[in-house]
């Protein structure tokens, strides 16, 4: 039987987060780790160029607030 999902993220992490960083393997691992913890991707990633690197941002949410943010959209 699968474990019950917690209503709160582990380690006091926030319900909503925006991960940012250079578009590299480390950033992809950070997003993957957040998804493995139970976060869900929220919206499309944003991408920009700062003159040296491509910078990516990805919003993630904890599933317990998914309905709340859906009403706001």
N, C-alpha and C positions, 0 to 999 in steps of 0.2 A: 504494500500500500504506500503511495507517495506521501512524503511529509507535508504537513499543512504549511502553506505559505504564511509568513509573518505579515502582520498589517503594517509593520515598520521596517525600513531597511536596517541592516546590521550595523553595529559599531557607531550608532548615532548619526549615520549619513542622512542627508536631507532627502525629502520625497521627490524633489525636482532638482536636477543638476544639468549643467552645461559643461561638457568636456571640450577643451580646446587644446590645440597644439599643432606642430608641424605635421604635414601629411606623410607619415612614415609608419613603419611597422610598430613602433612603440605606441603611437596613438591608436592604431587598430587593436593592439592588445588591450589597451585601457578600456576601449569600448567593449570588446569581447568579455573582459573580466566583469564589467558592470552588468552585462546581459546575463552572464553566468550567475551573478549574485541574485538576479531576479528582476532587474530593471528592464523596462521596455523602451525601445527607441521612440522618440516623440518628434514627428516631423522629419523633413529632409535635412541632411547636413548642409551647412553653409560653408562656402569655400572662398578664400580671398588670397591675394598675393601681396606680400609686404615689401617687395623689392628684392628679397633674397630667397624666401621660402614660400611654398603654398601652405596656408594655415587653414585648418579645418575646425569647425565647431559642430557638435552634435548634442542636442537636448535629449535627456533621458528622464523617465518618470517611474516611480514605484507604482505597481499595478493598482493599489488601493485608491489612488487619486485619478485613475483613468476616466471614470465617469464624470468627475468634477471638471476636469480640463476639457472634456468633450462638450460640456454645456457652455463653456466660455467661448469656444471657437465659434 
